[in-house]
Amino acid sequence: MFLFSTRRFPLLVIATAMLATPLLSQTSHNDRDAGTSLKDYKRDKSSKNVPEKKELTDQERKDRLRSFKREVSKTYQTWLDQDVRYIISREEEQAFKLLSNDEERDSFIEQFWLRRSPTPDTEANEFREEHYRRIQYANEHFAAGIPGWKTDRGHIYIVWGAPDEIESHPSGGSYQRDSSEGGGNTSTFPFERWRYRYLENIGNDVTIEFVDSCMCGDYHIALNPNEKDALLHTPGGGPTLSEEMGRGNRTNRIMGIDPGGSVKQFDALERYAKLTAPPSIKFKDLEEKVNTRIRYNLVPFDLRTDFVKLTSDTVLVPVTIQIKTRDMSFIQKQGIQQASVNIFGRISTLTGRVATTFEDTVTVNEPNDLFEKALLTSHLYWKAVSLRPGMYKIEVAIKDVNGDRVGTLARSLRVPEFEDEKLASSSLILADVMERLPAKSIGAGSFVIGDVKVRPRLDSADGKPASFKRSQRLNIWLQIYNLQQEQKTKKTQARISYDIINIQTNKSVFHAAESSDAYGKNSEQITLAKSMSLANMEPGFYSLKITVNDEVSKQTITPSARFQVE
């Protein structure tokens, strides 16, 4: 029943990879691991009505602020002083301290996270999860006699996430200054430069320099590029080129005055204030989007994201958008029905840093005599981007040009991390088109993954699974990663089975199995590309499960997908 299977092939990077943080959810319960006191904290809510409260007088406000630490339990103090220390605004902090009882504080905390959630209409709060993960990461990587979250590197990491690039000089030593620093050789303390492509309210290509001047692992943010110069206060040590020629002044360097005489300290302080300020509350645009849903006649569409491993830290993320033809507005021109839809998409980190955007126009032209039939079809838009593992938010807006209608969607996007030695797989794609491409077309065009064109069928927004007609073929595409080799033979040994179950009757309608030998005995990564007829399947809902059992590592994965036969 299966027609063909593809061998292992290298994938081409289709878009620039954008850095995000690897996912990790783990907390502890002490000062070394701040940000844990209320992550899973739950309190029974009182059902009694709360009487309306009078506005506090100025004296009452002062008294309550003074008594906050004395009267409030350690749980809430820890939440304020450690968990959200870097992200809570001054106004929010003061409002929290003025609350009179634990019920109000619980409600405040709930609303605090809800305001920052990228998907406030769901139970999951990806922003909160990512925030606590960053605290945990900071504690594990930046501790230096104090908890990692208290260090400057921990502060920046918690607020802004992982940098796009790190230049590390963990031992310091000999250093050739660039021209902006005056040139010349010197010796430095250990230092790091973190580069971000974009930071909101700060700008593009932001570089933050951290210096370990105490040689104790506690890197602080340098306001002056000369802070890393270990010979700065040594007479005659490590002069700049202008100082060697008698035109420079070492005192000016110490004070942060550049060779032109301008004082940059205030600029550096201003940037420092922006870097360490609580970030603005994200996702305010969701309220506008909700209002848009009410005011406009939406253009409904379906969205699918898949994940394919490119490298150990880069994932290909194909984004597929499906628009039904009947939901487009057509105008007739010279016997042709024409419709046009503008698409804009943005993928950003949970702190609002834009990873990538895409925009395009989908145009549909249908002859009048085929128009009625065309209304039963759908049109797909496909865009592949490269991302680092981590949590993102994807937003898509679609405008029906002729009908002046708008459709919007915002959802979280968790890009998986494909860990070494751990058996894993790409997304399981059920496709209505799957075909091998000639060499000149590899890696180019829509729906192309490597040397195969794979056009997926999408689940509908109402929850119905991807639909196939009995006259169509069911095409199955899946990549398997990290099959282990037996030490003596250097060969992989895995069993792969395919099972299709009728969901309504819970009966098996298809089973097949094969060995990884069919894909090369030493292939740690293999690609499954199968095609089968649906002619003998009764209309209904089905579940496909692929079981991969690595007999060497004793690991098993079972990717699955549902589909409908009409």
QUINOR-V403248 format. One record per residue. RES is the residue in three letters. NEAR is the number of other C-alpha atoms within 10 Angstrom. Layout:
res->RES near->NEAR
res->RES near->NEAR
This chain:
res->MET near->10
res->PHE near->13
res->LEU near->10
res->PHE near->11
res->SER near->16
res->THR near->16
res->ARG near->14
res->ARG near->17
res->PHE near->13
res->PRO near->11
res->LEU near->17
res->LEU near->15
res->VAL near->18
res->ILE near->20
res->ALA near->14
res->THR near->14
res->ALA near->18
res->MET near->20
res->LEU near->22
res->ALA near->24
res->THR near->22
res->PRO near->18
res->LEU near->18
res->LEU near->14
res->SER near->13
res->GLN near->13
res->THR near->17
res->SER near->12
res->HIS near->10
res->ASN near->11
res->ASP near->15
res->ARG near->16
res->ASP near->23
res->ALA near->26
res->GLY near->27
res->THR near->22
res->SER near->22
res->LEU near->15
res->LYS near->13
res->ASP near->8
res->TYR near->9
res->LYS near->8
res->ARG near->9
res->ASP near->7
res->LYS near->11
res->SER near->8
res->SER near->6
res->LYS near->6
res->ASN near->6
res->VAL near->7
res->PRO near->6
res->GLU near->6
res->LYS near->6
res->LYS near->6
res->GLU near->8
res->LEU near->11
res->THR near->9
res->ASP near->8
res->GLN near->9
res->GLU near->12
res->ARG near->17
res->LYS near->12
res->ASP near->12
res->ARG near->17
res->LEU near->17
res->ARG near->13
res->SER near->13
res->PHE near->17
res->LYS near->13
res->ARG near->11
res->GLU near->12
res->VAL near->16
res->SER near->11
res->LYS near->12
res->THR near->12
res->TYR near->21
res->GLN near->17
res->THR near->19
res->TRP near->18
res->LEU near->21
res->ASP near->14
res->GLN near->19
res->ASP near->23
res->VAL near->20
res->ARG near->18
res->TYR near->19
res->ILE near->19
res->ILE near->19
res->SER near->16
res->ARG near->11
res->GLU near->8
res->GLU near->13
res->GLU near->14
res->GLN near->13
res->ALA near->14
res->PHE near->18
res->LYS near->20
res->LEU near->21
res->LEU near->17
res->SER near->13
res->ASN near->10
res->ASP near->14
res->GLU near->13
res->GLU near->14
res->ARG near->18
res->ASP near->18
res->SER near->11
res->PHE near->16
res->ILE near->15
res->GLU near->11
res->GLN near->12
res->PHE near->16
res->TRP near->15
res->LEU near->19
res->ARG near->15
res->ARG near->20
res->SER near->25
res->PRO near->29
res->THR near->19
res->PRO near->16
res->ASP near->9
res->THR near->10
res->GLU near->9
res->ALA near->14
res->ASN near->17
res->GLU near->21
res->PHE near->24
res->ARG near->18
res->GLU near->17
res->GLU near->24
res->HIS near->22
res->TYR near->23
res->ARG near->21
res->ARG near->27
res->ILE near->29
res->GLN near->25
res->TYR near->24
res->ALA near->24
res->ASN near->21
res->GLU near->15
res->HIS near->13
res->PHE near->22
res->ALA near->20
res->ALA near->14
res->GLY near->10
res->ILE near->13
res->PRO near->19
res->GLY near->24
res->TRP near->31
res->LYS near->22
res->THR near->22
res->ASP near->19
res->ARG near->23
res->GLY near->25
res->HIS near->22
res->ILE near->21
res->TYR near->20
res->ILE near->24
res->VAL near->19
res->TRP near->21
res->GLY near->21
res->ALA near->18
res->PRO near->20
res->ASP near->17
res->GLU near->13
res->ILE near->15
res->GLU near->11
res->SER near->14
res->HIS near->15
res->PRO near->14
res->SER near->12
res->GLY near->20
res->GLY near->13
res->SER near->14
res->TYR near->17
res->GLN near->15
res->ARG near->19
res->ASP near->10
res->SER near->10
res->SER near->9
res->GLU near->16
res->GLY near->19
res->GLY near->17
res->GLY near->17
res->ASN near->17
res->THR near->19
res->SER near->18
res->THR near->24
res->PHE near->22
res->PRO near->24
res->PHE near->25
res->GLU near->23
res->ARG near->19
res->TRP near->18
res->ARG near->18
res->TYR near->21
res->ARG near->17
res->TYR near->18
res->LEU near->17
res->GLU near->15
res->ASN near->11
res->ILE near->11
res->GLY near->10
res->ASN near->12
res->ASP near->12
res->VAL near->14
res->THR near->16
res->ILE near->20
res->GLU near->22
res->PHE near->23
res->VAL near->28
res->ASP near->22
res->SER near->20
res->CYS near->11
res->MET near->14
res->CYS near->10
res->GLY near->17
res->ASP near->21
res->TYR near->23
res->HIS near->18
res->ILE near->19
res->ALA near->20
res->LEU near->20
res->ASN near->18
res->PRO near->16
res->ASN near->19
res->GLU near->23
res->LYS near->23
res->ASP near->26
res->ALA near->19
res->LEU near->17
res->LEU near->20
res->HIS near->12
res->THR near->10
res->PRO near->9
res->GLY near->11
res->GLY near->14
res->GLY near->24
res->PRO near->21
res->THR near->23
res->LEU near->17
res->SER near->15
res->GLU near->16
res->GLU near->13
res->MET near->9
res->GLY near->9
res->ARG near->10
res->GLY near->18
res->ASN near->16
res->ARG near->17
res->THR near->11
res->ASN near->14
res->ARG near->19
res->ILE near->16
res->MET near->13
res->GLY near->21
res->ILE near->17
res->ASP near->18
res->PRO near->16
res->GLY near->7
res->GLY near->9
res->SER near->10
res->VAL near->14
res->LYS near->15
res->GLN near->15
res->PHE near->11
res->ASP near->11
res->ALA near->15
res->LEU near->13
res->GLU near->11
res->ARG near->16
res->TYR near->15
res->ALA near->11
res->LYS near->15
res->LEU near->19
res->THR near->15
res->ALA near->16
res->PRO near->16
res->PRO near->18
res->SER near->15
res->ILE near->15
res->LYS near->15
res->PHE near->20
res->LYS near->13
res->ASP near->10
res->LEU near->18
res->GLU near->10
res->GLU near->11
res->LYS near->17
res->VAL near->12
res->ASN near->11
res->THR near->15
res->ARG near->16
res->ILE near->10
res->ARG near->10
res->TYR near->12
res->ASN near->13
res->LEU near->18
res->VAL near->22
res->PRO near->16
res->PHE near->21
res->ASP near->16
res->LEU near->19
res->ARG near->16
res->THR near->19
res->ASP near->17
res->PHE near->23
res->VAL near->24
res->LYS near->22
res->LEU near->18
res->THR near->12
res->SER near->12
res->ASP near->17
res->THR near->23
res->VAL near->25
res->LEU near->27
res->VAL near->24
res->PRO near->20
res->VAL near->18
res->THR near->21
res->ILE near->18
res->GLN near->19
res->ILE near->20
res->LYS near->17
res->THR near->17
res->ARG near->13
res->ASP near->15
res->MET near->21
res->SER near->18
res->PHE near->20
res->ILE near->13
res->GLN near->13
res->LYS near->11
res->GLN near->7
res->GLY near->11
res->ILE near->17
res->GLN near->18
res->GLN near->18
res->ALA near->20
res->SER near->19
res->VAL near->22
res->ASN near->15
res->ILE near->19
res->PHE near->15
res->GLY near->19
res->ARG near->16
res->ILE near->24
res->SER near->20
res->THR near->24
res->LEU near->26
res->THR near->24
res->GLY near->20
res->ARG near->18
res->VAL near->19
res->ALA near->23
res->THR near->18
res->THR near->14
res->PHE near->13
res->GLU near->13
res->ASP near->13
res->THR near->14
res->VAL near->14
res->THR near->12
res->VAL near->15
res->ASN near->16
res->GLU near->18
res->PRO near->15
res->ASN near->16
res->ASP near->11
res->LEU near->11
res->PHE near->14
res->GLU near->12
res->LYS near->10
res->ALA near->16
res->LEU near->14
res->LEU near->10
res->THR near->11
res->SER near->13
res->HIS near->13
res->LEU near->19
res->TYR near->16
res->TRP near->18
res->LYS near->20
res->ALA near->23
res->VAL near->20
res->SER near->23
res->LEU near->25
res->ARG near->24
res->PRO near->21
res->GLY near->19
res->MET near->21
res->TYR near->28
res->LYS near->23
res->ILE near->22
res->GLU near->19
res->VAL near->20
res->ALA near->18
res->ILE near->24
res->LYS near->20
res->ASP near->21
res->VAL near->17
res->ASN near->14
res->GLY near->17
res->ASP near->13
res->ARG near->16
res->VAL near->20
res->GLY near->19
res->THR near->21
res->LEU near->18
res->ALA near->18
res->ARG near->16
res->SER near->21
res->LEU near->19
res->ARG near->16
res->VAL near->24
res->PRO near->20
res->GLU near->19
res->PHE near->22
res->GLU near->12
res->ASP near->10
res->GLU near->12
res->LYS near->14
res->LEU near->22
res->ALA near->23
res->SER near->22
res->SER near->20
res->SER near->19
res->LEU near->21
res->ILE near->21
res->LEU near->26
res->ALA near->20
res->ASP near->19
res->VAL near->18
res->MET near->22
res->GLU near->13
res->ARG near->14
res->LEU near->16
res->PRO near->9
res->ALA near->9
res->LYS near->8
res->SER near->14
res->ILE near->17
res->GLY near->20
res->ALA near->15
res->GLY near->13
res->SER near->16
res->PHE near->22
res->VAL near->25
res->ILE near->24
res->GLY near->21
res->ASP near->21
res->VAL near->21
res->LYS near->21
res->VAL near->23
res->ARG near->21
res->PRO near->23
res->ARG near->22
res->LEU near->22
res->ASP near->18
res->SER near->15
res->ALA near->11
res->ASP near->7
res->GLY near->7
res->LYS near->13
res->PRO near->19
res->ALA near->19
res->SER near->20
res->PHE near->19
res->LYS near->15
res->ARG near->17
res->SER near->12
res->GLN near->15
res->ARG near->18
res->LEU near->23
res->ASN near->23
res->ILE near->22
res->TRP near->21
res->LEU near->18
res->GLN near->19
res->ILE near->20
res->TYR near->21
res->ASN near->20
res->LEU near->27
res->GLN near->24
res->GLN near->20
res->GLU near->14
res->GLN near->9
res->LYS near->6
res->THR near->9
res->LYS near->12
res->LYS near->19
res->THR near->25
res->GLN near->21
res->ALA near->22
res->ARG near->15
res->ILE near->18
res->SER near->15
res->TYR near->16
res->ASP near->16
res->ILE near->21
res->ILE near->18
res->ASN near->21
res->ILE near->16
res->GLN near->9
res->THR near->10
res->ASN near->11
res->LYS near->11
res->SER near->13
res->VAL near->13
res->PHE near->13
res->HIS near->13
res->ALA near->12
res->ALA near->12
res->GLU near->12
res->SER near->16
res->SER near->22
res->ASP near->14
res->ALA near->11
res->TYR near->18
res->GLY near->15
res->LYS near->16
res->ASN near->18
res->SER near->21
res->GLU near->19
res->GLN near->22
res->ILE near->23
res->THR near->19
res->LEU near->17
res->ALA near->21
res->LYS near->19
res->SER near->20
res->MET near->14
res->SER near->15
res->LEU near->18
res->ALA near->13
res->ASN near->9
res->MET near->15
res->GLU near->14
res->PRO near->15
res->GLY near->14
res->PHE near->19
res->TYR near->24
res->SER near->17
res->LEU near->22
res->LYS near->19
res->ILE near->20
res->THR near->17
res->VAL near->25
res->ASN near->21
res->ASP near->21
res->GLU near->16
res->VAL near->15
res->SER near->18
res->LYS near->10
res->GLN near->16
res->THR near->16
res->ILE near->16
res->THR near->15
res->PRO near->15
res->SER near->16
res->ALA near->16
res->ARG near->19
res->PHE near->23
res->GLN near->20
res->VAL near->20
res->GLU near->15
